[in-house]
Amino acid sequence: MSGTVILSEGEEFDHVIQEVSKYIHLYVMPFGKEERTITRIDKRENMYGGNGTVHMIQMFEQKELANNRLAAYMVLLNKGDESGFHTHNERNEEELYVVVHGTGEYRERTGTEGSIRKKMLQKGDITAISSIGYHSIENTGDEPLIMFVITTNNP
């Protein structure tokens, strides 16, 4: 995996917000706190050996959700962008992807050499990813692929 760049408010940050805001309302209201917008955007180039850029739109601060046992964020992939095959086994995490906008190809396999199972995803589709599974996602459509991601951590 390539390094993470945290985008501060600037031209690229604003572009990501404007693009995603065309399709969803980017506000969150944490329990007992004021409604707010996102906390930051993490930009990852060639994530896990994939092509292009993955923007991870963070809506919560670290440890804000269930004592850091739960994470929730949005992912933006533009046409052709992908997250390469990876697993969350070392951190014992499981993930849910909920497609909010666009289309993409989800791929999964058991182990690094297992046969690949593919599924075309579109708005409303949900995937459940085991901590032992390897998975990747690619935007194969012409529109931005926006997903809501929930990650669990069971140390």
Phi, psi and chi 1 to 4 in degrees:
 res  aa     phi    psi   chi1   chi2   chi3   chi4
   1 MET       -  136.4  175.5 -178.0   76.0      -
   2 SER   -78.2  165.6  -64.4      -      -      -
   3 GLY   -65.9  162.9      -      -      -      -
   4 THR  -100.3  133.4  -60.4      -      -      -
   5 VAL  -109.3  128.3  174.7      -      -      -
   6 ILE   -93.5  119.2  -63.0  174.3      -      -
   7 LEU   -83.8  126.6  -62.4  178.8      -      -
   8 SER   -92.2  171.6   59.7      -      -      -
   9 GLU   -61.7  122.8  -68.9 -168.7   44.8      -
  10 GLY  -172.0 -168.0      -      -      -      -
  11 GLU   -60.7  -48.8 -166.3  171.6  -52.9      -
  12 GLU   -68.6  -43.0 -173.0  174.9   10.0      -
  13 PHE   -55.4  -50.3  177.6   95.9      -      -
  14 ASP   -61.8  -38.5  -68.7  -17.4      -      -
  15 HIS   -62.5  -43.7  173.8   74.7      -      -
  16 VAL   -62.0  -45.7  169.9      -      -      -
  17 ILE   -61.8  -45.1  -61.9  -57.8      -      -
  18 GLN   -62.7  -42.0  -71.0  170.7    5.9      -
  19 GLU   -64.3  -49.2 -170.7   63.7   32.8      -
  20 VAL   -68.1  -35.9  174.3      -      -      -
  21 SER   -66.3  -14.9  -66.5      -      -      -
  22 LYS   -65.4  -25.0  -69.2  178.2 -173.4  176.1
  23 TYR  -117.0  -25.0  -51.5  103.1      -      -
  24 ILE  -143.5  160.6   60.3  169.2      -      -
  25 HIS   -89.7  115.5 -169.9 -133.9      -      -
  26 LEU   -90.3   59.4  -83.6  177.4      -      -
  27 TYR  -131.3  152.6  -74.3   89.0      -      -
  28 VAL  -137.4  147.9   63.6      -      -      -
  29 MET  -124.9   90.5 -167.7  171.2   84.0      -
  30 PRO   -64.7  147.4  -14.7   26.9      -      -
  31 PHE   -54.7  128.9 -176.2   80.3      -      -
  32 GLY    75.2    5.4      -      -      -      -
  33 LYS  -124.6  165.2  -63.2 -178.8 -179.6  179.3
  34 GLU   -70.1  149.7  -66.1  -66.2  -40.9      -
  35 GLU   -61.1  142.9 -179.4  177.9   -6.0      -
  36 ARG  -149.8  174.1   64.4  171.1 -171.3 -119.5
  37 THR   -94.1 -164.8 -172.2      -      -      -
  38 ILE   -67.7  160.9   63.9  169.5      -      -
  39 THR   -91.5  -34.1   60.5      -      -      -
  40 ARG  -171.4  170.0   69.3 -178.8 -166.6  -80.3
  41 ILE  -123.8  126.3  -61.3  174.0      -      -
  42 ASP   -99.1  127.7  -61.9  -20.1      -      -
  43 LYS  -109.0  125.4  174.3 -176.7  173.2 -178.0
  44 ARG  -125.4  120.1  -64.6 -171.9 -178.5  174.3
  45 GLU   -87.1  137.4  -61.4  -72.8  -14.7      -
  46 ASN    47.9   48.5  -52.3  109.9      -      -
  47 MET   -58.8  124.5 -173.7  171.7  175.9      -
  48 TYR    52.2   34.8  -60.6  112.1      -      -
  49 GLY    82.7    6.2      -      -      -      -
  50 GLY   -77.3  177.9      -      -      -      -
  51 ASN   -98.0  145.5  -65.6  -44.8      -      -
  52 GLY    79.8 -150.4      -      -      -      -
  53 THR  -123.1  138.7  -55.9      -      -      -
  54 VAL  -113.9  123.8  175.4      -      -      -
  55 HIS  -102.5  122.8  -71.0   98.0      -      -
  56 MET  -106.6  111.4  -60.1  171.2   67.8      -
  57 ILE   -93.4  105.2  -57.4  163.8      -      -
  58 GLN   -85.5  126.1  -56.1  -68.2  -18.2      -
  59 MET  -104.7  -13.8  -60.8  175.0  -64.0      -
  60 PHE  -130.5  152.1  -62.0   94.7      -      -
  61 GLU   -76.7  158.4  -62.1  -70.2  -14.9      -
  62 GLN   -59.4  141.8  -71.5 -175.5  -20.9      -
  63 LYS    66.9   12.3  -61.7 -171.6  179.1 -177.4
  64 GLU   -82.0  -23.1 -171.0  170.6   32.9      -
  65 LEU  -109.2  117.4  -65.7  174.7      -      -
  66 ALA    44.4   51.2      -      -      -      -
  67 ASN    53.2   41.4  -63.0  -39.0      -      -
  68 ASN    65.9   21.0 -153.9   29.0      -      -
  69 ARG   -96.4    0.1  -65.3 -170.2   64.0 -171.7
  70 LEU  -144.4  139.4 -178.7   66.3      -      -
  71 ALA  -130.8  147.9      -      -      -      -
  72 ALA  -142.7  131.1      -      -      -      -
  73 TYR  -158.9  170.8   52.5   92.4      -      -
  74 MET  -106.6  151.4  -59.6  -69.6 -105.8      -
  75 VAL  -122.9  133.4  168.6      -      -      -
  76 LEU  -115.2  123.4  167.8   65.8      -      -
  77 LEU  -123.0  123.1  -63.2  166.2      -      -
  78 ASN   -83.9  171.5  -71.2  -55.8      -      -
  79 LYS   -48.5  125.5 -177.4  177.2 -178.1  174.6
  80 GLY    85.1  -13.0      -      -      -      -
  81 ASP   -74.6  147.6  -70.6  -15.9      -      -
  82 GLU  -152.6  155.3   70.4  174.4  -36.3      -
  83 SER  -100.9  125.7  169.6      -      -      -
  84 GLY   -72.4  174.2      -      -      -      -
  85 PHE   -59.2  133.7  -88.6  105.3      -      -
  86 HIS  -158.0  165.8   62.3  -75.9      -      -
  87 THR  -131.2  159.9 -175.9      -      -      -
  88 HIS  -114.5   23.6  -60.4  -85.8      -      -
  89 ASN   -60.7  -43.3 -169.4   25.7      -      -
  90 GLU   -62.1  -31.9  -71.6  179.6   14.2      -
  91 ARG   -98.7    2.0  -63.7 -174.7  -53.7 -103.6
  92 ASN    53.7   41.6 -161.4   25.3      -      -
  93 GLU   -98.7  148.1  -65.6  173.2  -19.2      -
  94 GLU  -121.5  152.9  -64.2 -178.5  -22.0      -
  95 GLU  -131.5  152.5  -73.1 -175.9  -42.3      -
  96 LEU  -121.5  132.1  -69.0  174.5      -      -
  97 TYR  -108.0  129.7  -70.3  170.4      -      -
  98 VAL  -119.3  115.8 -180.0      -      -      -
  99 VAL   -77.5  121.6  178.9      -      -      -
 100 VAL   -96.4  -34.0  176.3      -      -      -
 101 HIS  -157.0  146.2 -179.4   79.4      -      -
 102 GLY    91.0 -172.0      -      -      -      -
 103 THR  -135.7  153.4   56.9      -      -      -
 104 GLY  -163.8  167.5      -      -      -      -
 105 GLU  -105.5  119.8 -177.0  177.3   83.2      -
 106 TYR   -94.8  136.0  168.8   77.2      -      -
 107 ARG  -130.8  141.9  -61.7  176.2  -72.9  -98.5
 108 GLU  -143.7  156.4   67.1  178.7   22.5      -
 109 ARG  -157.4  159.9   68.5  179.2 -179.1 -140.2
 110 THR   -94.5  122.7  -58.2      -      -      -
 111 GLY    74.8 -178.4      -      -      -      -
 112 THR   -82.3  -16.5   57.7      -      -      -
 113 GLU  -122.1    6.5  -56.8  -62.3  -35.7      -
 114 GLY   -67.3  164.3      -      -      -      -
 115 SER   -67.8  146.6   61.8      -      -      -
 116 ILE   -94.8  129.8  -63.1  172.5      -      -
 117 ARG  -104.3  133.0 -176.1  169.5   83.0  154.7
 118 LYS  -120.1  149.4  -61.4  177.7 -178.6 -179.7
 119 LYS  -148.3  129.9  168.9   76.3  174.1  151.1
 120 MET   -79.2  128.7  -69.9  -55.8  -63.3      -
 121 LEU  -109.4  147.0  -61.3  178.9      -      -
 122 GLN  -142.6  175.3   61.4 -173.3   -1.4      -
 123 LYS   -47.1  128.3 -177.1  177.9  179.2  176.1
 124 GLY    95.7  -16.8      -      -      -      -
 125 ASP   -72.2  148.4  -73.7  -14.4      -      -
 126 ILE  -130.5  136.8  -59.8  170.9      -      -
 127 THR  -118.3  148.2   65.1      -      -      -
 128 ALA  -117.7  124.4      -      -      -      -
 129 ILE  -116.4  120.3  -57.6  155.7      -      -
 130 SER   -72.6  152.8  167.1      -      -      -
 131 SER   -65.4  -23.2   65.7      -      -      -
 132 ILE   -90.4  -10.9   63.3  168.6      -      -
 133 GLY   -82.3  150.9      -      -      -      -
 134 TYR  -101.1  140.0  -76.8   75.4      -      -
 135 HIS  -148.9  159.3   56.7  -76.8      -      -
 136 SER  -150.2  162.0   73.2      -      -      -
 137 ILE  -142.1  139.5 -175.7   81.0      -      -
 138 GLU  -135.1  136.6  177.7 -179.2    1.4      -
 139 ASN   -77.4  110.4 -179.6  -14.8      -      -
 140 THR  -104.0    1.2   56.2      -      -      -
 141 GLY  -100.7 -178.1      -      -      -      -
 142 ASP   -89.3  -20.9  -67.0  -34.5      -      -
 143 GLU   -92.8  161.4  -65.5  -79.9  -36.7      -
 144 PRO   -60.6  143.5  -20.2   30.1      -      -
 145 LEU   -98.7  118.1  175.6   60.3      -      -
 146 ILE  -120.6  126.4  -57.1  168.8      -      -
 147 MET  -127.3  144.0  -62.4 -177.6  -55.1      -
 148 PHE   -94.9  126.4 -178.2   67.1      -      -
 149 VAL  -117.4  131.5  179.0      -      -      -
 150 ILE  -117.7  126.4  -58.7  169.4      -      -
 151 THR  -119.9  132.2  -58.3      -      -      -
 152 THR  -104.6  156.3   63.3      -      -      -
 153 ASN  -135.8  119.9  178.2   22.4      -      -
 154 ASN  -121.6   81.5 -173.5   19.7      -      -
 155 PRO   -63.4      -   15.2  -18.6      -      -
